[in-house]
Amino acid sequence: MQLTGIGKMRFDQLVVTNGLILTSITVYLILSNVFEISIAYLYLALGVFAFIMAVNGFLKGESTSSIFPIFEQVSEYEKKKMGKEWVLQRRVGCAWNAVVSGIFLWQAVSHWHSPKVLAHFEYPIILTMVFFILGLLNFGLLMHFRKVDHSASKVEVKENIWKSQLGAITMLICFGFLMFTFTAFYYLSII
């Protein structure tokens, strides 16, 4: 694939990914203003969605098929470029989806009899979280693009993938701490 073709493909991937995230957040905010959604049902929906993603990923195996053509094109390109490391990376991603599903489902069960309803939103917090989530996602995707697209051999890809996964875990922990601190300070300031 030519360099300009790779650049266009990666740009389209970023646009579709960001569009899907913004659309899902918008749909959630609209639905939560129309219906009363409890915390338990929110966690249940997220847990079921993550579980479906994990099972779908495990069942697909090495298939590159996708609902969105751009993701199928990216999968074919990365599979060709990364080889066995692509399969391993997909399995790890499916395993993480299963873990996240378990966490969300556990949260749903633990909040099942809670009367709390997510009717009141603090829009500054939501906008800040969306900004940080999109920023981290785009940064992670750009780092992944750079590692995969600029590597010359499959061995180099393997080394880069594991380094980037360790970096992603570190960034996730820092992001979680930052969001917890921001939310705590915000709620303490309005009390």
CYANA upper distance limits for C-alpha pairs under 8 A (distance plus 0.5 A):
  1 MET  CA      5 GLY  CA      6.76
  1 MET  CA      6 ILE  CA      7.02
  2 GLN  CA      6 ILE  CA      6.76
  3 LEU  CA      7 GLY  CA      6.68
  4 THR  CA      8 LYS  CA      6.68
  5 GLY  CA      9 MET  CA      6.56
  6 ILE  CA     10 ARG  CA      6.59
  7 GLY  CA     11 PHE  CA      6.62
  8 LYS  CA     12 ASP  CA      6.61
  9 MET  CA     13 GLN  CA      6.65
  9 MET  CA     70 ILE  CA      7.64
  9 MET  CA     73 GLN  CA      8.39
  9 MET  CA     74 VAL  CA      7.71
 10 ARG  CA     14 LEU  CA      6.76
 10 ARG  CA     74 VAL  CA      8.31
 10 ARG  CA    145 PHE  CA      8.00
 11 PHE  CA     15 VAL  CA      6.75
 12 ASP  CA     16 VAL  CA      6.59
 12 ASP  CA     70 ILE  CA      7.48
 13 GLN  CA     17 THR  CA      6.51
 13 GLN  CA     70 ILE  CA      6.71
 13 GLN  CA     71 PHE  CA      7.35
 13 GLN  CA     74 VAL  CA      8.25
 14 LEU  CA     18 ASN  CA      6.53
 14 LEU  CA    138 ASN  CA      7.77
 14 LEU  CA    141 LEU  CA      8.36
 15 VAL  CA     19 GLY  CA      6.42
 16 VAL  CA     20 LEU  CA      6.55
 17 THR  CA     21 ILE  CA      6.84
 18 ASN  CA     22 LEU  CA      6.60
 18 ASN  CA    134 LEU  CA      7.63
 19 GLY  CA     23 THR  CA      6.42
 20 LEU  CA     24 SER  CA      6.57
 21 ILE  CA     25 ILE  CA      6.71
 22 LEU  CA     26 THR  CA      6.58
 23 THR  CA     27 VAL  CA      6.59
 24 SER  CA     28 TYR  CA      6.58
 25 ILE  CA     29 LEU  CA      6.68
 26 THR  CA     30 ILE  CA      6.68
 27 VAL  CA     31 LEU  CA      6.56
 28 TYR  CA     32 SER  CA      6.46
 29 LEU  CA     33 ASN  CA      6.74
 30 ILE  CA     34 VAL  CA      6.85
 31 LEU  CA     35 PHE  CA      6.31
 32 SER  CA     36 GLU  CA      6.58
 32 SER  CA     37 ILE  CA      6.38
 32 SER  CA    118 LEU  CA      7.58
 32 SER  CA    119 ALA  CA      6.97
 33 ASN  CA    119 ALA  CA      6.92
 36 GLU  CA    117 VAL  CA      6.77
 36 GLU  CA    118 LEU  CA      7.38
 36 GLU  CA    119 ALA  CA      6.76
 37 ILE  CA     41 TYR  CA      6.90
 37 ILE  CA     42 LEU  CA      7.20
 37 ILE  CA    117 VAL  CA      6.22
 37 ILE  CA    118 LEU  CA      6.24
 37 ILE  CA    119 ALA  CA      7.67
 38 SER  CA     42 LEU  CA      6.84
 38 SER  CA    114 SER  CA      8.48
 38 SER  CA    115 PRO  CA      7.78
 38 SER  CA    116 LYS  CA      6.45
 38 SER  CA    117 VAL  CA      4.71
 38 SER  CA    118 LEU  CA      6.23
 39 ILE  CA     43 TYR  CA      6.72
 39 ILE  CA    108 ALA  CA      7.84
 39 ILE  CA    111 HIS  CA      7.30
 39 ILE  CA    114 SER  CA      8.23
 39 ILE  CA    116 LYS  CA      6.97
 39 ILE  CA    117 VAL  CA      6.68
 39 ILE  CA    118 LEU  CA      6.94
 40 ALA  CA     44 LEU  CA      6.52
 40 ALA  CA    107 GLN  CA      7.68
 40 ALA  CA    108 ALA  CA      4.85
 40 ALA  CA    109 VAL  CA      7.48
 40 ALA  CA    110 SER  CA      8.37
 40 ALA  CA    111 HIS  CA      5.64
 40 ALA  CA    112 TRP  CA      5.59
 40 ALA  CA    113 HIS  CA      8.44
 40 ALA  CA    114 SER  CA      7.93
 41 TYR  CA     45 ALA  CA      6.52
 41 TYR  CA    108 ALA  CA      7.21
 41 TYR  CA    112 TRP  CA      8.42
 42 LEU  CA     46 LEU  CA      6.74
 42 LEU  CA    108 ALA  CA      8.13
 43 TYR  CA     47 GLY  CA      6.41
 43 TYR  CA    104 PHE  CA      5.67
 43 TYR  CA    105 LEU  CA      6.82
 43 TYR  CA    107 GLN  CA      6.79
 43 TYR  CA    108 ALA  CA      5.43
 44 LEU  CA     48 VAL  CA      6.58
 44 LEU  CA    104 PHE  CA      7.07
 44 LEU  CA    105 LEU  CA      6.10
 44 LEU  CA    107 GLN  CA      8.49
 44 LEU  CA    108 ALA  CA      5.73
 45 ALA  CA     49 PHE  CA      6.59
 46 LEU  CA     50 ALA  CA      6.62
 46 LEU  CA    101 SER  CA      7.75
 46 LEU  CA    104 PHE  CA      6.94
 46 LEU  CA    105 LEU  CA      8.50
 47 GLY  CA     51 PHE  CA      6.55
 47 GLY  CA    100 VAL  CA      7.70
 47 GLY  CA    101 SER  CA      4.76
 47 GLY  CA    102 GLY  CA      7.20
 47 GLY  CA    103 ILE  CA      7.94
 47 GLY  CA    104 PHE  CA      5.16
 47 GLY  CA    105 LEU  CA      5.53
 48 VAL  CA     52 ILE  CA      6.60
 48 VAL  CA    101 SER  CA      7.16
 48 VAL  CA    105 LEU  CA      8.02
 49 PHE  CA     53 MET  CA      6.74
 49 PHE  CA    101 SER  CA      8.11
 50 ALA  CA     54 ALA  CA      6.67
 50 ALA  CA     97 ASN  CA      5.95
 50 ALA  CA     98 ALA  CA      7.14
 50 ALA  CA    100 VAL  CA      7.23
 50 ALA  CA    101 SER  CA      5.43
 51 PHE  CA     55 VAL  CA      6.65
 51 PHE  CA     97 ASN  CA      7.10
 51 PHE  CA     98 ALA  CA      6.15
 51 PHE  CA    101 SER  CA      5.69
 51 PHE  CA    102 GLY  CA      8.39
 52 ILE  CA     56 ASN  CA      6.39
 53 MET  CA     57 GLY  CA      6.54
 53 MET  CA     94 CYS  CA      7.79
 53 MET  CA     97 ASN  CA      7.24
 54 ALA  CA     58 PHE  CA      6.74
 54 ALA  CA     93 GLY  CA      8.49
 54 ALA  CA     94 CYS  CA      5.09
 54 ALA  CA     95 ALA  CA      7.21
 54 ALA  CA     96 TRP  CA      8.43
 54 ALA  CA     97 ASN  CA      5.65
 54 ALA  CA     98 ALA  CA      5.88
 55 VAL  CA     59 LEU  CA      6.54
 55 VAL  CA     94 CYS  CA      7.98
 55 VAL  CA     98 ALA  CA      8.42
 56 ASN  CA     60 LYS  CA      6.51
 57 GLY  CA     61 GLY  CA      6.91
 57 GLY  CA     90 ARG  CA      7.95
 57 GLY  CA     91 ARG  CA      8.06
 57 GLY  CA     94 CYS  CA      6.23
 58 PHE  CA     91 ARG  CA      7.46
 58 PHE  CA     94 CYS  CA      6.99
 60 LYS  CA     64 THR  CA      8.44
 61 GLY  CA     87 VAL  CA      8.21
 62 GLU  CA     87 VAL  CA      6.78
 64 THR  CA     72 GLU  CA      6.00
 64 THR  CA     75 SER  CA      5.93
 64 THR  CA     76 GLU  CA      6.52
 65 SER  CA     72 GLU  CA      5.87
 66 SER  CA     71 PHE  CA      6.73
 66 SER  CA     72 GLU  CA      5.72
 67 ILE  CA     71 PHE  CA      8.41
 67 ILE  CA     72 GLU  CA      8.39
 68 PHE  CA     72 GLU  CA      7.16
 69 PRO  CA     73 GLN  CA      6.70
 70 ILE  CA     74 VAL  CA      6.67
 71 PHE  CA     75 SER  CA      6.55
 72 GLU  CA     76 GLU  CA      6.72
 73 GLN  CA     77 TYR  CA      6.74
 74 VAL  CA     78 GLU  CA      6.54
 75 SER  CA     79 LYS  CA      6.35
 76 GLU  CA     80 LYS  CA      6.69
 77 TYR  CA     81 LYS  CA      6.67
 78 GLU  CA     82 MET  CA      6.18
 78 GLU  CA     83 GLY  CA      8.34
 78 GLU  CA     86 TRP  CA      7.31
 78 GLU  CA    148 VAL  CA      7.95
 79 LYS  CA     83 GLY  CA      5.87
 79 LYS  CA     84 LYS  CA      8.30
 79 LYS  CA     86 TRP  CA      5.98
 79 LYS  CA     87 VAL  CA      8.11
 81 LYS  CA    148 VAL  CA      7.94
 81 LYS  CA    154 LYS  CA      7.57
 82 MET  CA     86 TRP  CA      5.86
 82 MET  CA    148 VAL  CA      7.98
 82 MET  CA    154 LYS  CA      6.07
 82 MET  CA    157 VAL  CA      6.86
 82 MET  CA    158 LYS  CA      8.18
 83 GLY  CA     87 VAL  CA      7.84
 83 GLY  CA    154 LYS  CA      7.42
 84 LYS  CA     88 LEU  CA      6.92
 85 GLU  CA     89 GLN  CA      6.49
 85 GLU  CA    154 LYS  CA      8.46
 85 GLU  CA    157 VAL  CA      8.31
 85 GLU  CA    158 LYS  CA      6.72
 86 TRP  CA     90 ARG  CA      6.70
 87 VAL  CA     91 ARG  CA      6.78
 88 LEU  CA     92 VAL  CA      6.70
 89 GLN  CA     93 GLY  CA      6.67
 90 ARG  CA     94 CYS  CA      6.69
 91 ARG  CA     95 ALA  CA      6.64
 92 VAL  CA     96 TRP  CA      6.70
 93 GLY  CA     97 ASN  CA      6.75
 94 CYS  CA     98 ALA  CA      6.78
 95 ALA  CA     99 VAL  CA      6.79
 96 TRP  CA    100 VAL  CA      6.58
 97 ASN  CA    101 SER  CA      6.48
 98 ALA  CA    102 GLY  CA      6.73
 99 VAL  CA    103 ILE  CA      6.84
100 VAL  CA    104 PHE  CA      6.70
101 SER  CA    105 LEU  CA      6.54
102 GLY  CA    106 TRP  CA      6.48
103 ILE  CA    107 GLN  CA      6.68
104 PHE  CA    108 ALA  CA      6.66
105 LEU  CA    109 VAL  CA      6.78
106 TRP  CA    110 SER  CA      6.68
107 GLN  CA    111 HIS  CA      6.60
108 ALA  CA    112 TRP  CA      6.26
121 PHE  CA    126 ILE  CA      8.14
122 GLU  CA    126 ILE  CA      6.92
123 TYR  CA    127 LEU  CA      6.44
124 PRO  CA    128 THR  CA      6.55
125 ILE  CA    129 MET  CA      6.55
125 ILE  CA    183 THR  CA      7.97
126 ILE  CA    130 VAL  CA      6.57
127 LEU  CA    131 PHE  CA      6.55
128 THR  CA    132 PHE  CA      6.68
129 MET  CA    133 ILE  CA      6.44
129 MET  CA    179 MET  CA      8.11
130 VAL  CA    134 LEU  CA      6.49
131 PHE  CA    135 GLY  CA      6.49
132 PHE  CA    136 LEU  CA      6.52
133 ILE  CA    137 LEU  CA      6.49
134 LEU  CA    138 ASN  CA      6.43
135 GLY  CA    139 PHE  CA      6.50
136 LEU  CA    140 GLY  CA      6.49
137 LEU  CA    141 LEU  CA      6.59
138 ASN  CA    142 LEU  CA      6.51
139 PHE  CA    143 MET  CA      6.68
140 GLY  CA    144 HIS  CA      6.64
140 GLY  CA    168 ALA  CA      7.70
141 LEU  CA    145 PHE  CA      6.55
142 LEU  CA    146 ARG  CA      6.66
143 MET  CA    147 LYS  CA      6.68
143 MET  CA    164 SER  CA      8.18
144 HIS  CA    148 VAL  CA      6.60
144 HIS  CA    161 ILE  CA      8.26
144 HIS  CA    164 SER  CA      7.92
145 PHE  CA    149 ASP  CA      6.15
146 ARG  CA    150 HIS  CA      6.18
147 LYS  CA    151 SER  CA      6.56
147 LYS  CA    157 VAL  CA      7.30
147 LYS  CA    160 ASN  CA      6.58
147 LYS  CA    161 ILE  CA      7.82
148 VAL  CA    157 VAL  CA      6.61
148 VAL  CA    160 ASN  CA      8.48
151 SER  CA    156 GLU  CA      6.45
151 SER  CA    157 VAL  CA      6.36
152 ALA  CA    156 GLU  CA      7.27
152 ALA  CA    157 VAL  CA      8.34
153 SER  CA    157 VAL  CA      6.95
154 LYS  CA    158 LYS  CA      6.71
155 VAL  CA    159 GLU  CA      6.91
156 GLU  CA    160 ASN  CA      6.64
157 VAL  CA    161 ILE  CA      6.50
158 LYS  CA    162 TRP  CA      7.04
159 GLU  CA    163 LYS  CA      6.88
160 ASN  CA    164 SER  CA      6.55
161 ILE  CA    165 GLN  CA      6.61
162 TRP  CA    166 LEU  CA      6.81
163 LYS  CA    167 GLY  CA      6.75
164 SER  CA    168 ALA  CA      6.48
165 GLN  CA    169 ILE  CA      6.74
166 LEU  CA    170 THR  CA      6.80
167 GLY  CA    171 MET  CA      6.62
168 ALA  CA    172 LEU  CA      6.51
169 ILE  CA    173 ILE  CA      6.78
170 THR  CA    174 CYS  CA      6.80
171 MET  CA    175 PHE  CA      6.45
172 LEU  CA    176 GLY  CA      6.55
173 ILE  CA    177 PHE  CA      6.73
174 CYS  CA    178 LEU  CA      6.56
175 PHE  CA    179 MET  CA      6.55
176 GLY  CA    180 PHE  CA      6.55
177 PHE  CA    181 THR  CA      6.57
178 LEU  CA    182 PHE  CA      6.54
179 MET  CA    183 THR  CA      6.47
180 PHE  CA    184 ALA  CA      6.52
181 THR  CA    185 PHE  CA      6.60
182 PHE  CA    186 TYR  CA      6.57
183 THR  CA    187 TYR  CA      6.66
184 ALA  CA    188 LEU  CA      6.52
185 PHE  CA    189 SER  CA      6.52
186 TYR  CA    190 ILE  CA      7.09
187 TYR  CA    191 ILE  CA      6.91
